[in-house]
Amino acid sequence: MPLPVHWARSRAALAEAAADFVQDVLRQNPAPVIALPTGETPIGLYRALAERHRRQGLSFAAARFFNLDEYDGMPPDHPQS
């Protein structure tokens, strides 16, 4: 699946756009495998998805999520690791 590029005016707008994307994926395939980064980057996305779960019943029951932790060339003791 080709990944679209989206521009957002704020982190909140980006989080909502990313949540829209994940929600669309879940509607097309309720058991997807999704890789997400760790750290501060996806926090807004997680909040938006949790809110959709609470308000709309968005289910992640069959989905599998993997978090990427280390980046190439970043030592394990790096503060952002």
Helices and strands as residue ranges (DSSP letters): H 11-28, E 33-37, H 43-56, E 64-68
